[in-house]
Amino acid sequence: MLTITLTLALVAAAAPQGAGNDGAPVADPVKVSGAIEKGVEFVKRTPPEQVGAEKELMLLALLHAGVSRRDPYLTALLGKVLAAPLERTYNVSLQAMFLEDLERVRYQGRILQCAQFLVDNQTAQGIWGYGTPTLAAAEPYKSTDVATADPKARELGEEAPGSRKKPPVRVRLTVKRTRTAPYGADNSNSQYALLGLRACHDAGVDGPREVLVLARKWFREQQEQPEGAGGAGWTYGEHAGKPAWGSMTAGAAGSLAICGFLLGEGWKDDRALQRGTEWLASHFSVAENPGFPQNGQHYYYLYALERAGILCQAEKLGKRSWYAEGAKFLLDAQRPEGSWNANVVDTCFAILFLRRSTYPLVETRDRYISR
């Protein structure tokens, strides 16, 4: 069980300071801490043997929530992940994010496989679909496959989350494309693929530069075309006159930031990204996924909003404080048993939002987890 003291320290370190001077709501770190702890308890009620496709998302949320790296529940899920083949874009991307955070040197061999899967599942247009296994990443993974000869780097220590120093990446690896995926992809899988590639980069594994160039080109070309007040957003695939959604727009803005950062060309002057954040400001909501029918994929949107806010270095969208308002909504929406919407996936998205789990785009060899 998490300790309230540890989680409170994590949330207090992550929460924006000085919020509320303009009358905006302020997230109470004590209440946020308690909500995260209750959410974790709910997530862990599902026996590991019954966990399915959501296991990578659960691992990412639990680790960011402060669960010990030696927690039996976490290690049981990790064993399932490492024993399974790489088959789907969402899962592979989340796996790379989790392993980079857990122990990026120890698992660099597996992260290399994740990068290969993602590179080989990009289409010629620059985006990703659900993905299919690639022979180049199909070799059985062995825990001894690490890119370092230092035995100490293979040890999984027990430092307290929030103070753990990540081991420096001493070996940088590169994957080469072995195939191009067929067309039939979407902006949802694509935003997660780029999150995964960013995690691979942080673990010392890079793909071809053209992967990022193509992805950025796609997102720029598929943005709504009208120029003017209110910005322009993205829908699920090709825009083709379809209305934009909040979840796709937040994900696309974050994706453009990642592409610019990893290409070393910057992203702050990217006009498509600027128009995307303008759209998020003019359509701002934490109570619904703006533009999506019947408020579908609401918590998926909130996690995308958290990523966009941090990756684009925007504590506010227009005059709205996305974190403070989102945290207040989530505190009010949590159910007595600790869940959001009585399901594990939405609960994990809520935890990741409340924890401000996304790392800013900063190049560093040995990044601290504390934020």
C-alpha positions as CSV (number, residue, x, y, z in Angstrom):
1,M,0.0,0.0,0.0
2,L,1.3,3.5,-0.8
3,T,2.1,5.8,2.0
4,I,0.2,9.1,2.0
5,T,3.4,10.9,2.9
6,L,5.4,9.7,-0.1
7,T,2.6,10.4,-2.6
8,L,1.9,13.8,-1.1
9,A,5.6,14.7,-1.6
10,L,5.4,13.5,-5.2
11,V,2.3,15.5,-6.0
12,A,3.5,18.7,-4.2
13,A,6.7,18.6,-6.2
14,A,4.8,18.2,-9.5
15,A,2.0,20.7,-8.9
16,P,2.4,24.2,-10.3
17,Q,3.3,26.8,-7.7
18,G,1.5,30.1,-7.3
19,A,-1.6,29.0,-9.1
20,G,-4.9,30.7,-8.1
21,N,-3.8,34.3,-7.9
22,D,-6.1,35.0,-10.8
23,G,-9.0,33.3,-9.2
24,A,-8.5,30.0,-11.0
25,P,-9.1,26.8,-8.9
26,V,-6.1,25.4,-7.1
27,A,-5.5,21.7,-6.8
28,D,-5.3,20.7,-3.1
29,P,-2.1,18.4,-2.9
30,V,-3.5,16.5,0.1
31,K,-6.7,15.6,-1.8
32,V,-4.8,14.8,-5.0
33,S,-2.5,12.5,-3.0
34,G,-5.4,10.7,-1.4
35,A,-7.2,10.3,-4.8
36,I,-4.1,8.8,-6.4
37,E,-3.7,6.4,-3.5
38,K,-7.3,5.3,-3.7
39,G,-7.0,4.9,-7.5
40,V,-3.9,2.7,-7.1
41,E,-5.8,0.5,-4.6
42,F,-8.6,0.1,-7.1
43,V,-6.2,-0.8,-10.0
44,K,-4.5,-3.4,-7.9
45,R,-7.8,-5.2,-7.1
46,T,-7.7,-6.9,-10.5
47,P,-5.6,-10.1,-10.1
48,P,-2.5,-10.0,-12.3
49,E,-3.6,-13.2,-14.1
50,Q,-6.8,-11.5,-15.2
51,V,-5.1,-8.4,-16.6
52,G,-5.3,-8.2,-20.4
53,A,-4.3,-5.5,-23.0
54,E,-4.3,-2.8,-20.4
55,K,-1.3,-4.2,-18.5
56,E,1.3,-1.7,-19.9
57,L,-0.9,1.3,-19.1
58,M,-1.4,-0.1,-15.6
59,L,2.4,-0.4,-15.1
60,L,3.0,3.1,-16.3
61,A,0.3,4.6,-14.0
62,L,1.4,2.5,-11.0
63,L,5.1,3.5,-11.3
64,H,4.3,7.2,-11.7
65,A,1.9,6.9,-8.7
66,G,4.9,5.9,-6.5
67,V,4.4,2.1,-6.3
68,S,7.7,0.4,-5.3
69,R,9.6,-1.1,-8.2
70,R,9.7,-4.3,-6.1
71,D,6.0,-4.4,-5.4
72,P,4.8,-8.0,-6.1
73,Y,1.8,-6.7,-8.1
74,L,4.0,-4.6,-10.3
75,T,6.6,-7.3,-10.8
76,A,3.9,-9.8,-11.7
77,L,2.6,-7.5,-14.5
78,L,6.1,-6.8,-15.6
79,G,6.8,-10.5,-16.0
80,K,3.7,-10.9,-18.2
81,V,4.8,-7.9,-20.4
82,L,8.3,-9.2,-20.9
83,A,7.2,-12.7,-21.7
84,A,4.7,-11.5,-24.4
85,P,5.6,-10.7,-28.1
86,L,5.4,-7.2,-29.4
87,E,2.2,-7.0,-31.3
88,R,0.3,-3.7,-31.0
89,T,1.4,0.0,-31.3
90,Y,-0.4,1.2,-28.1
91,N,1.1,-1.6,-26.0
92,V,4.6,-1.3,-27.4
93,S,4.7,2.4,-27.0
94,L,3.5,2.3,-23.4
95,Q,5.9,-0.5,-22.7
96,A,8.8,1.6,-23.9
97,M,7.6,4.5,-21.7
98,F,7.3,2.3,-18.6
99,L,10.7,0.5,-19.1
100,E,12.6,3.7,-19.7
101,D,11.2,5.0,-16.4
102,L,11.7,1.8,-14.5
103,E,15.3,1.0,-15.5
104,R,16.3,2.3,-18.9
105,V,19.8,0.7,-18.9
106,R,18.8,-2.7,-17.6
107,Y,16.0,-3.0,-20.2
108,Q,17.8,-1.2,-23.1
109,G,17.7,-4.5,-25.1
110,R,13.9,-4.7,-24.8
111,I,13.5,-1.0,-25.5
112,L,15.6,-1.5,-28.7
113,Q,13.0,-4.1,-29.8
114,C,10.2,-1.6,-29.0
115,A,11.9,1.0,-31.2
116,Q,12.3,-1.5,-34.0
117,F,8.6,-2.4,-33.9
118,L,7.6,1.2,-34.0
119,V,9.9,2.1,-36.9
120,D,8.8,-0.9,-38.9
121,N,5.1,-0.1,-38.4
122,Q,5.1,3.4,-39.7
123,T,3.4,3.9,-43.0
124,A,4.8,5.7,-46.0
125,Q,2.5,8.6,-45.2
126,G,4.2,8.9,-41.8
127,I,1.6,7.6,-39.4
128,W,0.9,4.4,-37.5
129,G,-2.0,2.0,-37.1
130,Y,-2.5,-0.8,-34.6
131,G,0.6,-2.5,-35.9
132,T,1.7,-6.1,-36.7
133,P,4.7,-8.1,-35.4
134,T,7.9,-7.5,-37.3
135,L,10.6,-10.2,-37.7
136,A,13.3,-7.7,-36.8
137,A,11.8,-7.4,-33.3
138,A,10.6,-11.0,-32.9
139,E,13.6,-12.5,-31.1
140,P,12.7,-13.8,-27.6
141,Y,13.7,-11.2,-25.0
142,K,16.2,-12.2,-22.4
143,S,16.7,-10.1,-19.2
144,T,20.5,-10.4,-19.7
145,D,20.3,-8.5,-23.0
146,V,21.6,-5.2,-21.8
147,A,23.8,-2.8,-23.7
148,T,26.3,-2.4,-20.9
149,A,29.1,-4.5,-19.4
150,D,28.6,-2.8,-16.0
151,P,27.0,-5.5,-13.7
152,K,25.8,-2.7,-11.3
153,A,23.7,-1.3,-14.1
154,R,21.7,-4.6,-14.1
155,E,20.6,-4.3,-10.5
156,L,17.2,-3.1,-9.7
157,G,17.6,-0.9,-6.7
158,E,15.0,0.4,-4.3
159,E,15.4,4.2,-4.2
160,A,12.4,6.2,-3.3
161,P,10.4,7.5,-6.3
162,G,10.8,11.2,-6.6
163,S,14.5,11.1,-5.6
164,R,15.8,8.3,-7.8
165,K,18.5,9.2,-10.2
166,K,18.3,7.4,-13.5
167,P,21.5,5.7,-14.6
168,P,23.3,7.5,-17.4
169,V,23.0,6.0,-20.9
170,R,26.5,4.9,-21.8
171,V,25.7,3.3,-25.1
172,R,23.5,4.7,-27.9
173,L,21.9,2.3,-30.3
174,T,20.2,2.9,-33.7
175,V,17.6,0.8,-35.4
176,K,17.1,0.7,-39.2
177,R,13.8,0.4,-41.0
178,T,13.2,-3.1,-42.4
179,R,9.8,-2.6,-43.9
180,T,7.0,0.0,-44.4
181,A,3.6,-0.7,-43.0
182,P,0.6,-0.6,-45.3
183,Y,-1.7,2.4,-45.3
184,G,-4.6,2.3,-42.8
185,A,-3.5,4.2,-39.8
186,D,-4.8,7.0,-37.5
187,N,-3.7,9.9,-35.3
188,S,-4.5,8.0,-32.1
189,N,-2.0,5.2,-32.6
190,S,0.4,7.8,-34.1
191,Q,0.5,10.0,-31.0
192,Y,1.3,7.0,-28.8
193,A,4.0,5.8,-31.3
194,L,5.8,9.1,-30.9
195,L,5.5,9.0,-27.1
196,G,7.2,5.6,-27.4
197,L,9.9,6.8,-29.7
198,R,10.6,9.7,-27.3
199,A,11.0,7.2,-24.5
200,C,13.3,5.0,-26.6
201,H,15.4,8.1,-27.3
202,D,15.7,8.8,-23.6
203,A,16.9,5.3,-23.2
204,G,19.6,5.7,-25.8
205,V,17.8,4.1,-28.8
206,D,17.1,6.1,-31.9
207,G,15.4,5.4,-35.2
208,P,16.0,6.9,-38.6
209,R,15.5,10.7,-38.8
210,E,13.1,10.2,-41.7
211,V,10.6,8.6,-39.3
212,L,10.2,11.9,-37.4
213,V,10.3,14.0,-40.6
214,L,7.4,12.0,-42.1
215,A,5.4,12.0,-38.9
216,R,5.7,15.8,-38.6
217,K,4.8,16.3,-42.2
218,W,1.6,14.2,-41.7
219,F,0.4,16.1,-38.7
220,R,1.1,19.5,-40.4
221,E,-0.8,18.5,-43.5
222,Q,-3.8,16.9,-41.7
223,Q,-4.6,19.8,-39.5
224,E,-7.8,21.7,-40.2
225,Q,-7.1,24.3,-42.9
226,P,-9.1,27.4,-41.7
227,E,-6.7,30.1,-40.5
228,G,-7.9,32.7,-38.0
229,A,-9.2,33.1,-34.4
230,G,-9.8,29.9,-32.5
231,G,-6.9,27.9,-34.0
232,A,-7.2,24.6,-35.8
233,G,-7.3,21.0,-34.6
234,W,-7.2,17.4,-35.7
235,T,-9.6,14.6,-36.1
236,Y,-8.9,10.8,-36.0
237,G,-7.4,10.5,-39.5
238,E,-7.3,12.6,-42.6
239,H,-9.2,15.9,-41.9
240,A,-11.3,15.8,-45.0
241,G,-13.6,18.4,-43.6
242,K,-14.4,16.5,-40.4
243,P,-14.7,18.4,-37.1
244,A,-11.7,18.3,-34.8
245,W,-11.7,16.5,-31.4
246,G,-10.0,17.6,-28.2
247,S,-8.2,14.3,-27.7
248,M,-6.8,14.2,-31.2
249,T,-5.8,17.9,-31.1
250,A,-4.0,17.6,-27.8
251,G,-2.2,14.4,-29.0
252,A,-1.2,16.0,-32.3
253,A,0.2,19.1,-30.6
254,G,2.3,17.0,-28.2
255,S,3.4,14.9,-31.2
256,L,4.6,17.9,-33.1
257,A,6.6,19.0,-30.0
258,I,8.2,15.6,-29.8
259,C,9.1,15.6,-33.4
260,G,10.7,19.0,-33.3
261,F,12.6,18.2,-30.1
262,L,14.0,14.9,-31.4
263,L,14.9,16.4,-34.7
264,G,16.9,19.1,-32.9
265,E,15.0,21.8,-34.8
266,G,12.9,23.2,-32.0
267,W,9.2,23.3,-31.9
268,K,8.1,26.6,-30.2
269,D,7.8,28.4,-33.6
270,D,5.9,25.5,-35.3
271,R,2.8,27.3,-36.6
272,A,0.8,24.1,-36.7
273,L,1.5,23.4,-33.0
274,Q,0.6,27.0,-32.2
275,R,-2.7,26.7,-34.0
276,G,-3.3,23.4,-32.2
277,T,-2.9,25.0,-28.7
278,E,-5.0,27.9,-29.8
279,W,-7.8,25.4,-30.7
280,L,-7.4,23.7,-27.2
281,A,-7.7,27.2,-25.6
282,S,-10.8,28.3,-27.6
283,H,-12.5,24.9,-27.1
284,F,-11.2,24.4,-23.5
285,S,-13.0,21.9,-21.3
286,V,-12.1,19.4,-18.7
287,A,-15.7,18.2,-18.3
288,E,-15.8,16.6,-21.7
289,N,-13.8,15.7,-24.8
290,P,-14.6,18.7,-26.9
291,G,-15.9,17.9,-30.4
292,F,-16.3,14.2,-29.7
293,P,-19.8,12.8,-29.9
294,Q,-21.5,12.1,-26.6
295,N,-18.4,13.0,-24.6
296,G,-16.7,9.8,-25.6
297,Q,-13.0,9.0,-24.6
298,H,-13.1,11.6,-21.9
299,Y,-10.3,10.3,-19.7
300,Y,-8.2,9.4,-22.7
301,Y,-8.6,13.1,-23.6
302,L,-7.6,14.3,-20.2
303,Y,-4.3,12.4,-20.3
304,A,-3.7,13.8,-23.8
305,L,-4.4,17.3,-22.4
306,E,-1.8,16.7,-19.6
307,R,0.8,15.7,-22.2
308,A,0.1,18.7,-24.4
309,G,0.4,21.1,-21.5
310,I,3.7,19.8,-20.4
311,L,5.3,19.0,-23.8
312,C,4.3,22.4,-25.2
313,Q,5.3,24.1,-21.9
314,A,1.8,25.6,-21.5
315,E,0.7,25.8,-17.9
316,K,-2.4,27.7,-19.2
317,L,-4.4,27.4,-22.4
318,G,-5.6,30.9,-23.0
319,K,-6.6,32.0,-19.5
320,R,-7.5,28.5,-18.3
321,S,-5.3,26.5,-15.9
322,W,-5.6,23.0,-17.4
323,Y,-4.1,21.2,-14.4
324,A,-5.9,22.9,-11.6
325,E,-9.3,22.7,-13.4
326,G,-8.7,19.1,-14.5
327,A,-7.6,18.0,-11.0
328,K,-10.7,19.6,-9.5
329,F,-12.9,17.7,-12.0
330,L,-11.1,14.4,-11.3
331,L,-11.4,14.8,-7.5
332,D,-15.1,15.4,-7.8
333,A,-15.6,12.6,-10.2
334,Q,-13.8,9.8,-8.3
335,R,-16.0,7.1,-7.0
336,P,-16.0,5.9,-3.4
337,E,-14.2,2.7,-4.2
338,G,-11.3,4.7,-5.8
339,S,-12.1,4.4,-9.5
340,W,-13.0,6.7,-12.3
341,N,-15.9,5.3,-14.3
342,A,-15.5,2.0,-12.5
343,N,-12.9,0.8,-14.9
344,V,-9.1,0.4,-14.8
345,V,-8.3,2.2,-18.0
346,D,-10.0,5.5,-17.1
347,T,-8.6,5.2,-13.6
348,C,-5.0,4.9,-15.0
349,F,-5.6,7.9,-17.3
350,A,-6.8,9.9,-14.2
351,I,-3.8,8.9,-12.2
352,L,-1.4,9.9,-15.0
353,F,-3.1,13.3,-15.2
354,L,-3.1,14.0,-11.5
355,R,0.5,12.9,-11.2
356,R,1.6,15.2,-14.1
357,S,3.4,12.2,-15.3
358,T,4.8,13.5,-18.6
359,Y,8.4,14.6,-18.6
360,P,9.3,18.0,-20.1
361,L,11.3,17.9,-23.4
362,V,14.7,18.4,-21.9
363,E,17.9,16.6,-23.2
364,T,19.8,15.1,-20.4
365,R,22.0,12.0,-19.9
366,D,20.9,11.1,-16.4
367,R,17.5,12.7,-15.6
368,Y,16.1,12.7,-12.1
369,I,12.6,11.4,-11.6
370,S,11.8,14.3,-9.2
371,R,9.9,17.1,-11.0
